[in-house]
Amino acid sequence: MQEVSLEPPSWKLNWNTEPIDYKDATVSSVSGGWARQVDIPEQKVFNGLVFPLTISPSTTSNENATIEDTVRNLENSHEWLDKLLIKHGAVLFRGFPLLSPVDFDKFVSGCGYPHLPYLGGAAVRHVVVGNVFTTNDSPPEVVIPFHHEMAQVVKHPNHLFFHCDVPPTSGGETPIVLSWLVHDLVAERIPDFMAKLEKEGVRYIRNLPKEDDPLSAIGRGWKSTYLSEDKSEVEKNCLKTGATFEWQTINGEEDVLHTVSALLPAVRFDNRSGRKVFFNSMIIAFTGWQDKINDRRKAIVFGDGTPIPSSDIEVIVNILDENKVAFKWHKGDVVVIDNKLAMHARNFFTPPRVILASLTL
């Protein structure tokens, strides 16, 4: 089949958001005083703001509250949570009564954000309950590099929820890093690279197998990626993302869907916070999109088709490592990440480890 193309949407995509007065938001300003700010050993401080912000129940009474009590408090605190996420980039809830995936599903719903189906993502995942699914089913020795969730497609989640159902025996952290900070440091250390990145944008190139490959961190097959076993329906869903595609045989594997994304920005301006952010999946693509049908060195290019220098990737990886926070998971933890302001990753781990996820707008 010949490659089918579609005029992609304008790559100078803007988030339809307005500036938000978030600077005076504090944990103590929540209605009812049901939460308090606490410190964790791994936290860092950037521009006077702790990252991540960690919240626990405010009193012994609240520590004995039910999940229904917690959900009710969240339902009355939507604007408060929004402002804290914009201010800090990520909020860790620790010590609340989340004992099961069902409790986690209720918690996410209580935050009031519309749920987003996992359409177009690369990871192999399966639904656990409601709008809750596994994070990435790849083997524990596989490290998942930093990325913004689904930045390689036009429609991405605004918020990520991760919940610790079973803490790992060792390792298995979900490192996080502030993308406005990464942007500023990249612009400072490799300004020519940043100038070209802002001017040209990027395209992502990925080969999708027919069926899911659980041994690969990007092994999600085209059936589950585009929610259909019908090739014509898959083609339509692929085109909706602004991508081009071609059916290929790669390394003896037939019915591989070769995709080239729409032209997408790798740097965006977040009107809510007034900051430029390094919003892309560049590092995970260049360093992690490798399996039997994908070559990570060809997984991302500048918008003009030229390759991204590996020397610049090394500088960015160092910036990420210098500024990341990798907190130890506790049973019942929930971290809420503003997907426009912070990236996440996964360290290798010793099983068991059950970290669940939910995506919202």
Helices and strands as residue ranges (DSSP letters): G 27-29, E 35-38, E 44-46, E 49-51, E 53-57, H 60-63, H 67-75, H 78-88, E 90-93, H 101-110, E 127-129, E 132-134, E 144-147, E 159-166, E 170-171, E 176-178, H 179-189, H 191-200, E 202-208, H 222-225, H 231-240, E 244-250, E 253-260, E 268-270, E 275-277, H 282-288, G 296-298, E 300-302, H 310-323, E 334-338, E 342-346, E 349-350, E 354-360
